[in-house]
Amino acid sequence: MTVTSLPSSSSSPAAQTMLHATPNHDFFASRPGQSSHASTSNPKVTLRVVRRPAPASSSPPHATKSSTSSPLSSPPASSPASSPARKRKSASLESIPDSEPDVPRQVKKLRGDKPRKRAVSNPKLAPRASSQQKTQPPSPEPIYRTSRSRSVSHFTSVESETPVIPRCWASDEDGGPDPAHFSSEKAVAMLLRTYCAYFKNLEDPSDTSFKPHPKDYPVVELEYPNTHSSERFILLAPKDKDHYNPIMDVEKTLYTIIECYLTPSQQALFGPIPKDTLFDSDDAPTPSPSPSPPRSHSSSGSTSSLSSLSSTSSLSSMSDSDSACLPASAAKPNYLRAVQRAIHRRDGPSFLRAFQSINSILRTLKYPQLPRDMFESAPPNSLKQMVNTWTDTGLPKKVLMRIIEENYQRSVGPHVQKLKQYEAFSSAVYGELMPSLVHEIIQLTKLKEDSLFLDLGSGVGNVVVQASLQTGCRSYGIELNPKPAKVAKDMAANFRVRCRMWGVKLGEIELEEGDMLLSPRVNELISQADVLLVDNKVFEQSLNEQLRPKFLDLKEGAYVVSLAPFVPSLNARVTERNVDDISAIFDVSERPYHSGSVSWGNSGGTYYIHRVDRTGYAAIRERFENSRGGRGSRRRS
């Protein structure tokens, strides 16, 4: 309602009649707490609701004279009393004291504003409210959530970690070389022109061994947890900071192995684990132009200290129990600090020496000395043995995310430009869900080792492989676009090898190139699926409508996760008009995702979890049938 602030003496019954009788279309178009328009300095024009007893009418108390109906109100009926109300308003305005002569002009000005302009000038209108205004047809029944509603919104933080289902994570396979292995070295070598030198020899400026070269490029090797498993990294930096950085990659992998695969006493052999990598910032720090540091931190000093501490013979004789018994006063090397210092100073020789010492310790832990008794079994790989301790605690999230990131950087990263070639504004537009959002979806849908996961429109297969690794479930994905489908098959093969390198077991993966609507394999598996994912953010409405009948084959309790809902209206209750709709079998939850959860934008959004609940649907349908039967019997009587 539009009112003018009046002195306390003007609080008369006539003024109250004026307040109640004047409709203002702008009130329902503006945001709460937002003033209607700027006013002059004399009067103050505000918006307020005067709560008075509702008149004897079927219309809601807040109904306006808008030509369109709102989901929260019924279409208003014209009242013959509207004309006298305007006359009373004019008469009351004439009785306003002379101290405020401009008030009628201000009220008249506000009354003349067009609601259409006010709606356009409101940029923060809630998206869901906006979409409901456009898509909901006028209905005599208000749309709200009642006991018969089949959907609900959850805009809260994700629940605490779901209970861990005991599972054996250790792989029985060896981590030896595999033809399908696509290493970091290969990924950088095929794009060598886009890389430049990062390290240098601080003691010998003429040393060119750390500069790019077609064949003789600088490399470092890192031991991985599984037996006979290692990888080579080219020590060059990308010219574009958004491209794959092998130096940052090897640093992160090293920290993950030491933190998750070693006991505390074994970790002490390497020094404290840094919290972040030096490459987490936009640009790696450059050496300071200040005078040279003390001799103990120089390259030559570092050489002598690291070489003396990297004696393989002394390390091989040090067991885990021996390292735990070291006196506190004993000087312990800090190899991880040496790695970070070498990166900070861009000191190539020191970086190589630090990794040589680190690999020596890792090899000692992976390949312990054989017992003197030839009939005694060989001691196991202690890094691989650590995987057996995850049965009740689950796969560490750091290991999960590191494997996923490594595989994506090598298998998908070099093909990013090809994946961007698609028809704009079509259902073939390419987009990805980030691992953090996929991790949340898998937790909420309670996937487990004996579950079946389906991804319709799987792209490069990143969600399919993550589901199989995170839970050990059987996963299937189908993609129509040939380019991402080809990348997906290569990526899945490399992912199997990479999981073996980390010593973890992977669930079964099946990928297909084809049409999800026509594939016999989809029709065969959909009735067995526990979770079905459809990234339908940009799907055409016709494609979504064609998918809906397939959901009738889903089993009770199955989940359909999508970026756009498969129900006609969120938070709409089931009525006699829509009780026969396919989507009525779903119990729908709306959840938010945050910035960085998807590849196509920096802002957040919502996704939808549809759970098949035929039991609840049957109860609702039975109530409607009983209601119809009761009405029929009354008519016959």
C-alpha positions as CSV (number, residue, x, y, z in Angstrom):
1,M,0.0,0.0,0.0
2,T,1.2,3.6,-0.6
3,V,0.8,5.9,2.3
4,T,2.0,9.3,3.3
5,S,3.6,9.8,6.7
6,L,1.2,12.0,8.7
7,P,1.4,13.7,12.0
8,S,-0.1,11.8,15.0
9,S,-3.1,14.1,14.9
10,S,-4.1,12.8,11.5
11,S,-4.6,9.3,12.7
12,S,-8.3,9.5,12.1
13,P,-10.8,6.9,10.9
14,A,-10.9,8.7,7.5
15,A,-7.2,8.3,7.2
16,Q,-7.4,4.6,8.0
17,T,-10.1,4.2,5.4
18,M,-7.8,5.9,2.9
19,L,-5.0,3.5,3.7
20,H,-7.1,0.4,3.2
21,A,-8.9,1.5,0.1
22,T,-5.9,2.5,-2.1
23,P,-4.3,-0.4,-4.1
24,N,-0.8,0.0,-5.2
25,H,0.6,-2.4,-7.9
26,D,4.2,-1.5,-7.0
27,F,4.0,-3.0,-3.6
28,F,4.0,-6.6,-5.0
29,A,6.7,-5.8,-7.5
30,S,9.4,-4.4,-5.2
31,R,11.8,-6.2,-2.8
32,P,11.2,-6.2,0.9
33,G,12.7,-3.1,2.5
34,Q,13.0,-1.3,-0.9
35,S,11.4,2.1,-1.1
36,S,9.2,2.8,-4.1
37,H,10.8,5.9,-5.5
38,A,12.9,8.8,-4.3
39,S,10.8,11.6,-2.8
40,T,11.2,15.2,-2.0
41,S,12.6,16.3,1.3
42,N,9.3,17.5,2.8
43,P,7.1,14.4,2.9
44,K,8.4,10.8,3.5
45,V,6.8,8.2,1.2
46,T,7.2,4.7,2.6
47,L,5.6,1.3,2.0
48,R,3.8,-0.6,4.7
49,V,1.1,-3.1,5.2
50,V,-1.8,-2.2,7.4
51,R,-3.1,-5.3,9.0
52,R,-6.8,-5.1,9.2
53,P,-9.6,-7.7,9.3
54,A,-10.2,-9.2,5.9
55,P,-13.4,-8.2,4.2
56,A,-16.1,-10.7,3.7
57,S,-14.8,-11.9,0.3
58,S,-13.3,-15.1,-1.2
59,S,-10.3,-13.2,-2.4
60,P,-7.1,-13.3,-0.4
61,P,-6.4,-10.2,1.7
62,H,-3.3,-9.3,-0.4
63,A,-4.9,-9.6,-3.8
64,T,-4.1,-6.9,-6.3
65,K,-5.6,-5.7,-9.5
66,S,-2.8,-7.2,-11.6
67,S,-3.9,-8.7,-14.9
68,T,-1.8,-11.8,-14.3
69,S,-2.3,-14.3,-11.5
70,S,0.4,-15.0,-9.0
71,P,1.1,-18.6,-7.8
72,L,0.3,-17.3,-4.3
73,S,-3.0,-15.7,-5.0
74,S,-6.2,-16.2,-7.0
75,P,-7.2,-13.9,-9.8
76,P,-8.9,-10.8,-8.2
77,A,-12.6,-10.0,-8.9
78,S,-13.6,-6.5,-9.7
79,S,-15.4,-4.8,-6.8
80,P,-18.1,-2.2,-7.3
81,A,-16.9,-0.5,-4.1
82,S,-13.6,0.5,-5.8
83,S,-15.0,3.8,-7.2
84,P,-16.3,5.1,-3.8
85,A,-13.0,4.3,-2.3
86,R,-11.2,6.6,-4.7
87,K,-13.7,9.4,-3.9
88,R,-13.0,8.9,-0.2
89,K,-9.3,9.1,-0.8
90,S,-9.6,12.4,-2.7
91,A,-11.8,13.8,0.1
92,S,-9.3,12.7,2.7
93,L,-6.4,14.3,0.8
94,E,-8.1,17.6,0.9
95,S,-8.2,17.4,4.7
96,I,-4.4,17.2,5.0
97,P,-2.9,20.1,7.0
98,D,-1.3,23.0,5.0
99,S,2.1,22.1,6.5
100,E,2.4,19.3,4.0
101,P,0.9,20.7,0.8
102,D,2.9,18.5,-1.5
103,V,1.7,15.2,-0.2
104,P,-1.1,14.7,-2.8
105,R,1.3,15.4,-5.6
106,Q,3.7,12.8,-4.3
107,V,1.0,10.2,-3.9
108,K,-0.3,10.9,-7.3
109,K,3.2,10.5,-8.7
110,L,3.6,7.1,-7.1
111,R,0.2,6.0,-8.3
112,G,1.2,6.8,-11.8
113,D,4.3,4.5,-11.8
114,K,4.0,1.4,-14.0
115,P,4.5,-2.0,-12.3
116,R,6.2,-3.2,-15.5
117,K,9.1,-0.9,-15.0
118,R,9.4,-1.7,-11.4
119,A,9.7,-5.4,-12.2
120,V,12.5,-4.7,-14.8
121,S,14.4,-2.6,-12.3
122,N,14.5,-5.4,-9.8
123,P,17.7,-7.3,-10.8
124,K,17.8,-9.5,-7.6
125,L,14.4,-11.1,-8.2
126,A,14.6,-14.8,-7.0
127,P,15.1,-17.0,-10.1
128,R,12.7,-19.6,-8.9
129,A,10.0,-17.0,-8.3
130,S,10.7,-15.5,-11.7
131,S,10.4,-18.9,-13.5
132,Q,7.2,-19.8,-11.7
133,Q,5.6,-16.5,-12.8
134,K,6.4,-17.4,-16.4
135,T,5.6,-21.1,-16.5
136,Q,2.7,-21.6,-14.1
137,P,-0.7,-21.3,-15.8
138,P,-3.5,-19.6,-13.9
139,S,-5.0,-22.1,-11.5
140,P,-7.8,-21.9,-9.0
141,E,-5.7,-24.0,-6.6
142,P,-2.7,-22.3,-4.9
143,I,0.6,-24.0,-5.5
144,Y,2.4,-24.7,-2.2
145,R,4.0,-27.5,-0.3
146,T,1.7,-29.6,1.7
147,S,1.6,-33.2,2.9
148,R,0.9,-34.2,-0.7
149,S,4.0,-32.3,-2.1
150,R,6.6,-34.4,-3.8
151,S,9.5,-32.0,-3.7
152,V,11.5,-29.9,-1.2
153,S,14.4,-27.5,-1.3
154,H,17.6,-28.1,0.8
155,F,19.7,-24.9,0.9
156,T,21.8,-26.1,3.8
157,S,25.3,-27.3,4.0
158,V,25.9,-31.0,3.1
159,E,25.4,-33.4,5.9
160,S,28.4,-34.8,7.8
161,E,30.3,-37.6,6.1
162,T,28.1,-40.6,5.5
163,P,29.0,-43.8,7.4
164,V,31.9,-45.6,5.8
165,I,31.0,-48.9,4.3
166,P,33.9,-51.4,4.9
167,R,35.7,-52.3,1.7
168,C,39.0,-53.6,0.7
169,W,40.8,-50.9,-1.2
170,A,44.1,-52.6,-1.9
171,S,44.8,-53.7,-5.5
172,D,46.1,-57.2,-6.1
173,E,47.9,-56.2,-9.3
174,D,51.5,-55.0,-9.7
175,G,52.1,-51.4,-10.7
176,G,54.6,-52.2,-13.4
177,P,54.7,-50.6,-16.9
178,D,51.6,-50.7,-19.0
179,P,51.1,-49.8,-22.7
180,A,48.0,-47.7,-21.7
181,H,50.0,-45.6,-19.3
182,F,50.0,-41.9,-20.5
183,S,52.6,-40.3,-18.3
184,S,53.2,-36.7,-17.3
185,E,56.4,-36.8,-19.5
186,K,54.3,-37.7,-22.6
187,A,51.7,-35.0,-21.9
188,V,54.3,-32.3,-21.8
189,A,56.5,-33.6,-24.6
190,M,53.6,-33.4,-27.1
191,L,53.1,-29.7,-26.2
192,L,56.7,-28.8,-25.6
193,R,56.5,-25.5,-27.5
194,T,54.1,-24.2,-24.9
195,Y,56.6,-24.7,-22.1
196,C,59.6,-22.7,-21.0
197,A,62.5,-23.1,-18.6
198,Y,61.9,-22.6,-14.9
199,F,65.0,-24.0,-13.1
200,K,68.6,-23.0,-13.7
201,N,72.0,-23.8,-12.3
202,L,72.9,-21.0,-9.9
203,E,76.5,-22.1,-9.8
204,D,77.0,-22.3,-13.6
205,P,75.0,-19.7,-15.6
206,S,76.2,-21.3,-18.8
207,D,74.5,-24.6,-18.0
208,T,71.6,-25.2,-20.5
209,S,70.5,-28.5,-19.2
210,F,67.3,-27.0,-17.7
211,K,66.1,-25.3,-20.9
212,P,63.6,-26.9,-23.3
213,H,65.0,-29.3,-25.8
214,P,63.2,-31.7,-28.2
215,K,64.8,-34.7,-26.6
216,D,67.3,-33.8,-23.9
217,Y,64.9,-32.0,-21.6
218,P,65.3,-31.9,-17.8
219,V,63.3,-34.6,-16.0
220,V,62.9,-35.9,-12.4
221,E,61.5,-39.3,-11.4
222,L,59.2,-40.1,-8.4
223,E,58.5,-43.4,-6.8
224,Y,54.7,-44.2,-6.5
225,P,53.3,-46.5,-3.7
226,N,52.8,-49.7,-5.7
227,T,55.6,-52.1,-6.5
228,H,57.6,-51.3,-9.7
229,S,55.7,-48.1,-10.1
230,S,57.3,-44.7,-10.9
231,E,56.7,-41.7,-13.2
232,R,58.9,-39.1,-14.9
233,F,58.1,-35.4,-14.9
234,I,59.6,-32.8,-17.3
235,L,60.9,-29.9,-15.2
236,L,59.5,-27.1,-17.4
237,A,56.9,-24.5,-16.6
238,P,53.9,-23.7,-18.9
239,K,53.9,-20.3,-20.7
240,D,50.2,-20.0,-19.8
241,K,49.8,-20.3,-16.1
242,D,46.4,-22.0,-16.6
243,H,48.0,-25.0,-18.4
244,Y,49.3,-28.1,-16.8
245,N,52.3,-27.5,-14.6
246,P,54.4,-30.7,-14.1
247,I,56.5,-29.1,-11.3
248,M,53.5,-28.3,-9.2
249,D,52.1,-31.8,-10.0
250,V,55.1,-33.7,-8.8
251,E,55.2,-31.6,-5.7
252,K,51.5,-32.2,-4.8
253,T,51.9,-36.0,-5.5
254,L,55.0,-36.2,-3.3
255,Y,53.2,-34.6,-0.3
256,T,50.1,-36.8,-0.8
257,I,52.2,-40.0,-0.8
258,I,54.1,-39.1,2.3
259,E,51.0,-37.9,4.2
260,C,48.6,-40.8,3.3
261,Y,50.9,-43.8,2.8
262,L,53.5,-43.5,5.6
263,T,53.3,-43.9,9.3
264,P,54.3,-40.9,11.5
265,S,57.7,-42.3,12.2
266,Q,58.3,-42.9,8.4
267,Q,57.1,-39.4,7.7
268,A,59.7,-38.0,10.1
269,L,62.4,-39.3,7.7
270,F,61.3,-36.6,5.2
271,G,60.6,-33.7,7.5
272,P,57.4,-31.8,8.2
273,I,54.8,-31.8,5.4
274,P,54.2,-28.4,4.0
275,K,50.5,-27.2,4.0
276,D,50.6,-25.7,0.5
277,T,52.7,-26.0,-2.7
278,L,54.7,-23.0,-3.8
279,F,52.8,-23.0,-7.1
280,D,49.4,-22.4,-5.4
281,S,49.9,-18.7,-6.0
282,D,49.4,-17.2,-9.5
283,D,53.1,-17.0,-10.1
284,A,55.9,-18.9,-8.4
285,P,58.2,-16.6,-6.4
286,T,61.4,-15.4,-8.0
287,P,64.8,-15.3,-6.4
288,S,65.4,-12.2,-4.3
289,P,67.9,-9.7,-5.8
290,S,69.3,-9.3,-2.3
291,P,72.9,-10.5,-1.5
292,S,73.6,-14.3,-1.5
293,P,72.3,-16.2,1.5
294,P,74.7,-17.8,4.0
295,R,76.9,-20.6,2.8
296,S,74.8,-23.3,4.5
297,H,71.9,-22.4,2.2
298,S,73.9,-22.0,-1.0
299,S,73.9,-24.6,-3.8
300,S,77.2,-26.1,-2.9
301,G,76.5,-26.3,0.8
302,S,73.2,-27.9,0.0
303,T,75.0,-30.4,-2.2
304,S,77.3,-31.7,0.5
305,S,74.6,-31.9,3.2
306,L,72.0,-33.7,1.0
307,S,74.5,-36.0,-0.6
308,S,75.8,-37.1,2.8
309,L,72.3,-37.8,4.0
310,S,71.2,-39.7,0.9
311,S,73.4,-42.7,1.5
312,T,71.4,-45.7,0.4
313,S,73.3,-48.0,2.7
314,S,72.5,-46.0,5.9
315,L,68.8,-45.6,4.9
316,S,68.3,-49.2,4.0
317,S,69.4,-50.3,7.4
318,M,66.9,-48.0,9.1
319,S,63.6,-49.7,9.7
320,D,60.4,-48.0,10.9
321,S,61.0,-49.0,14.5
322,D,64.6,-47.7,14.3
323,S,63.4,-44.3,13.0
324,A,60.9,-44.1,15.9
325,C,63.7,-44.7,18.4
326,L,65.9,-41.9,17.1
327,P,66.9,-39.4,19.9
328,A,65.2,-36.0,19.8
329,S,68.5,-34.3,19.6
330,A,69.6,-36.2,16.5
331,A,69.8,-34.0,13.4
332,K,67.1,-35.0,11.0
333,P,67.2,-33.9,7.4
334,N,64.3,-32.0,6.0
335,Y,64.0,-33.1,2.4
336,L,60.6,-31.6,1.8
337,R,61.9,-28.2,2.9
338,A,64.8,-28.7,0.5
339,V,62.3,-29.3,-2.3
340,Q,60.4,-26.1,-1.6
341,R,63.6,-24.1,-1.1
342,A,64.9,-25.3,-4.5
343,I,61.6,-24.3,-6.2
344,H,61.7,-20.9,-4.5
345,R,65.2,-20.3,-5.7
346,R,64.7,-22.0,-9.0
347,D,67.7,-24.1,-8.2
348,G,67.6,-27.1,-10.6
349,P,70.6,-29.1,-9.2
350,S,69.3,-28.8,-5.6
351,F,65.8,-29.9,-6.7
352,L,67.2,-33.0,-8.4
353,R,69.4,-33.9,-5.4
354,A,66.5,-33.6,-3.0
355,F,64.4,-35.9,-5.1
356,Q,67.2,-38.4,-5.4
357,S,67.3,-38.6,-1.6
358,I,63.5,-38.9,-1.3
359,N,63.4,-41.7,-3.9
360,S,66.1,-43.5,-2.0
361,I,64.0,-43.6,1.1
362,L,60.8,-44.5,-0.7
363,R,62.6,-47.4,-2.4
364,T,63.9,-48.6,0.9
365,L,60.3,-48.7,2.3
366,K,58.9,-50.3,-0.8
367,Y,61.7,-53.0,-1.2
368,P,62.9,-53.9,2.3
369,Q,66.0,-56.1,2.7
370,L,65.4,-59.8,2.1
371,P,65.7,-62.0,5.1
372,R,68.8,-64.2,5.4
373,D,66.7,-67.3,5.6
374,M,65.7,-68.1,2.0
375,F,62.6,-70.0,3.2
376,E,61.3,-67.0,5.0
377,S,58.8,-64.8,3.1
378,A,59.9,-61.5,1.8
379,P,58.8,-58.4,3.8
380,P,55.9,-56.6,2.1
381,N,55.9,-53.1,0.5
382,S,55.0,-50.9,3.5
383,L,53.4,-48.2,1.3
384,K,51.0,-50.8,-0.2
385,Q,50.4,-52.3,3.2
386,M,49.0,-48.9,4.3
387,V,46.1,-49.3,1.9
388,N,44.9,-52.3,3.9
389,T,44.3,-50.0,6.9
390,W,41.7,-48.0,5.0
391,T,39.1,-50.8,5.1
392,D,37.1,-49.2,7.9
393,T,38.1,-45.5,7.4
394,G,37.6,-45.3,3.6
395,L,39.8,-44.0,0.8
396,P,41.4,-40.8,1.9
397,K,39.9,-37.9,0.1
398,K,43.3,-36.4,-0.7
399,V,44.3,-39.7,-2.5
400,L,41.0,-39.7,-4.4
401,M,41.3,-36.1,-5.6
402,R,45.0,-36.5,-6.5
403,I,44.4,-39.6,-8.7
404,I,41.5,-37.9,-10.4
405,E,43.5,-34.7,-11.0
406,E,46.6,-36.5,-12.3
407,N,44.5,-38.6,-14.7
408,Y,42.5,-35.5,-16.0
409,Q,45.6,-33.4,-16.6
410,R,47.3,-36.1,-18.7
411,S,44.3,-37.7,-20.5
412,V,41.9,-34.8,-21.0
413,G,44.0,-31.6,-20.7
414,P,45.8,-32.0,-24.1
415,H,42.5,-32.3,-25.8
416,V,40.7,-29.3,-24.3
417,Q,40.6,-27.3,-27.6
418,K,39.0,-30.2,-29.5
419,L,36.3,-30.5,-26.8
420,K,35.3,-26.9,-27.3
421,Q,34.2,-27.6,-30.8
422,Y,30.4,-28.1,-30.6
423,E,27.2,-26.6,-31.9
424,A,26.3,-23.7,-29.7
425,F,22.8,-23.5,-28.1
426,S,22.2,-27.2,-28.6
427,S,22.0,-30.3,-26.4
428,A,25.6,-31.1,-27.5
429,V,27.1,-28.2,-25.6
430,Y,30.0,-29.6,-23.5
431,G,30.2,-29.0,-19.8
432,E,31.6,-30.9,-16.8
433,L,30.8,-31.4,-13.1
434,M,33.8,-30.8,-10.9
435,P,35.1,-33.6,-8.6
436,S,34.0,-31.7,-5.5
437,L,30.3,-31.7,-6.7
438,V,30.5,-35.3,-7.9
439,H,31.9,-36.3,-4.5
440,E,28.9,-34.7,-2.8
441,I,26.4,-36.3,-5.1
442,I,27.9,-39.8,-4.5
443,Q,27.7,-39.3,-0.8
444,L,24.1,-38.1,-0.9
445,T,22.9,-41.0,-3.1
446,K,24.8,-43.5,-1.0
447,L,26.5,-45.4,-3.8
448,K,28.4,-48.5,-2.7
449,E,30.4,-51.3,-4.1
450,D,27.5,-53.4,-5.3
451,S,25.6,-50.4,-6.9
452,L,25.2,-49.5,-10.5
453,F,25.8,-45.9,-11.6
454,L,24.6,-44.6,-15.0
455,D,25.7,-41.4,-16.6
456,L,23.6,-40.3,-19.6
457,G,25.7,-37.9,-21.6
458,S,29.0,-38.8,-19.9
459,G,31.3,-36.5,-21.9
460,V,34.9,-37.5,-21.2
461,G,33.8,-40.0,-18.5
462,N,35.2,-38.1,-15.6
463,V,32.2,-38.7,-13.4
464,V,32.0,-42.4,-14.4
465,V,35.6,-43.1,-13.3
466,Q,35.3,-41.1,-10.1
467,A,32.2,-43.0,-9.0
468,S,34.0,-46.3,-9.6
469,L,37.1,-45.2,-7.6
470,Q,35.2,-43.5,-4.8
471,T,32.9,-46.4,-4.1
472,G,34.1,-49.4,-6.1
473,C,30.7,-49.5,-7.9
474,R,30.0,-50.6,-11.4
475,S,29.7,-47.6,-13.7
476,Y,28.4,-47.0,-17.2
477,G,28.4,-43.9,-19.4
478,I,27.2,-43.1,-22.8
479,E,28.2,-40.1,-25.0
480,L,26.8,-39.0,-28.4
481,N,29.6,-36.6,-29.4
482,P,32.5,-38.6,-31.0
483,K,35.3,-36.4,-29.7
484,P,34.7,-36.6,-26.0
485,A,33.6,-40.2,-26.4
486,K,37.1,-41.0,-27.9
487,V,38.9,-39.1,-25.1
488,A,36.7,-40.9,-22.5
489,K,37.8,-44.4,-23.7
490,D,41.5,-43.5,-23.6
491,M,41.1,-41.7,-20.3
492,A,39.4,-44.8,-18.7
493,A,42.2,-47.1,-19.8
494,N,44.8,-44.7,-18.4
495,F,42.8,-44.4,-15.2
496,R,43.0,-48.1,-14.5
497,V,46.8,-48.0,-14.8
498,R,47.0,-44.9,-12.5
499,C,44.9,-46.5,-9.8
500,R,47.3,-49.5,-9.9
501,M,50.2,-47.1,-9.5
502,W,48.7,-45.8,-6.3
503,G,47.9,-49.4,-5.2
504,V,44.1,-49.0,-5.0
505,K,41.3,-51.1,-6.5
506,L,38.8,-49.7,-9.1
507,G,35.3,-50.7,-9.9
508,E,34.1,-51.9,-13.3
509,I,33.8,-49.2,-16.0
510,E,31.9,-49.4,-19.2
511,L,31.7,-46.6,-21.8
512,E,29.7,-46.4,-25.0
513,E,29.5,-43.9,-27.9
514,G,26.0,-43.6,-29.0
515,D,22.5,-42.1,-28.5
516,M,21.1,-42.5,-25.0
517,L,17.5,-42.7,-26.4
518,L,18.3,-45.5,-28.9
519,S,20.9,-47.5,-27.1
520,P,19.8,-51.1,-26.2
521,R,22.4,-51.1,-23.5
522,V,20.8,-48.2,-21.7
523,N,17.4,-49.9,-21.9
524,E,19.0,-53.1,-20.4
525,L,20.8,-51.3,-17.5
526,I,18.3,-48.7,-16.5
527,S,16.1,-51.1,-14.6
528,Q,19.2,-52.2,-12.5
529,A,20.5,-48.7,-11.9
530,D,20.8,-47.3,-8.4
531,V,21.9,-43.8,-9.4
532,L,21.3,-42.2,-12.8
533,L,23.0,-38.8,-13.6
534,V,21.9,-36.5,-16.4
535,D,23.8,-33.3,-16.9
536,N,20.8,-31.7,-18.7
537,K,21.6,-28.0,-17.9
538,V,21.4,-27.1,-21.6
539,F,19.3,-30.0,-22.9
540,E,16.5,-29.0,-25.2
541,Q,13.0,-29.5,-23.6
542,S,12.2,-32.1,-26.3
543,L,15.1,-34.2,-25.2
544,N,14.1,-34.0,-21.5
545,E,10.6,-35.0,-22.4
546,Q,11.9,-38.0,-24.4
547,L,14.0,-39.1,-21.4
548,R,11.1,-39.0,-18.9
549,P,9.4,-42.3,-20.0
550,K,12.6,-44.2,-19.5
551,F,12.4,-43.4,-15.8
552,L,9.4,-45.6,-15.4
553,D,11.7,-48.6,-15.6
554,L,13.8,-47.4,-12.6
555,K,13.5,-49.6,-9.5
556,E,12.1,-48.4,-6.2
557,G,14.5,-46.1,-4.3
558,A,16.7,-45.3,-7.4
559,Y,18.0,-41.8,-7.8
560,V,18.0,-39.5,-10.8
561,V,20.4,-36.5,-10.4
562,S,20.1,-33.7,-12.8
563,L,21.0,-30.0,-13.3
564,A,17.4,-29.2,-14.4
565,P,14.3,-30.8,-12.8
566,F,12.3,-33.5,-14.5
567,V,9.1,-32.4,-12.7
568,P,6.8,-29.7,-14.2
569,S,7.0,-27.5,-11.2
570,L,9.2,-27.6,-8.2
571,N,7.4,-27.5,-4.8
572,A,4.0,-28.2,-6.5
573,R,1.6,-30.5,-4.8
574,V,0.1,-33.5,-6.4
575,T,-3.5,-32.8,-7.6
576,E,-6.1,-34.7,-9.6
577,R,-4.8,-33.0,-12.7
578,N,-1.2,-34.1,-12.5
579,V,-1.5,-37.4,-10.5
580,D,-1.1,-39.4,-13.7
581,D,2.1,-37.5,-14.7
582,I,5.2,-39.6,-15.1
583,S,7.2,-37.4,-12.7
584,A,4.6,-38.1,-9.9
585,I,6.7,-41.1,-8.9
586,F,9.5,-38.9,-7.8
587,D,10.3,-37.4,-4.5
588,V,12.4,-34.4,-5.4
589,S,15.1,-32.5,-3.4
590,E,16.7,-29.3,-4.6
591,R,20.2,-28.6,-3.5
592,P,22.7,-25.8,-4.1
593,Y,26.1,-26.0,-5.7
594,H,28.7,-23.3,-5.2
595,S,31.3,-21.5,-7.3
596,G,33.8,-23.8,-8.9
597,S,31.4,-26.9,-8.9
598,V,30.8,-26.8,-12.6
599,S,33.0,-25.9,-15.7
600,W,30.6,-23.5,-17.4
601,G,30.6,-20.6,-14.9
602,N,31.9,-19.1,-11.7
603,S,28.6,-18.6,-10.1
604,G,26.6,-21.2,-8.1
605,G,23.3,-22.8,-8.9
606,T,21.1,-25.7,-8.0
607,Y,20.8,-29.4,-8.9
608,Y,18.0,-31.8,-8.3
609,I,17.9,-35.3,-6.7
610,H,14.8,-37.3,-7.8
611,R,14.1,-40.4,-5.7
612,V,11.7,-43.0,-7.0
613,D,9.0,-43.4,-4.4
614,R,6.1,-45.5,-5.8
615,T,4.9,-46.4,-2.3
616,G,4.3,-42.8,-1.4
617,Y,2.8,-42.1,-4.9
618,A,0.4,-45.1,-4.5
619,A,-0.9,-43.7,-1.2
620,I,-1.6,-40.3,-2.7
621,R,-3.3,-41.9,-5.7
622,E,-5.5,-44.1,-3.5
623,R,-6.7,-41.0,-1.6
624,F,-7.7,-39.4,-4.9
625,E,-9.5,-42.6,-6.0
626,N,-11.4,-42.8,-2.7
627,S,-12.3,-39.2,-3.0
628,R,-13.7,-39.7,-6.5
629,G,-15.7,-42.8,-5.3
630,G,-17.2,-40.8,-2.5
631,R,-18.4,-38.1,-4.8
632,G,-19.9,-40.6,-7.2
633,S,-21.9,-42.3,-4.5
634,R,-23.3,-39.0,-3.2
635,R,-24.5,-38.1,-6.7
636,R,-26.3,-41.5,-7.1
637,S,-28.0,-41.1,-3.7
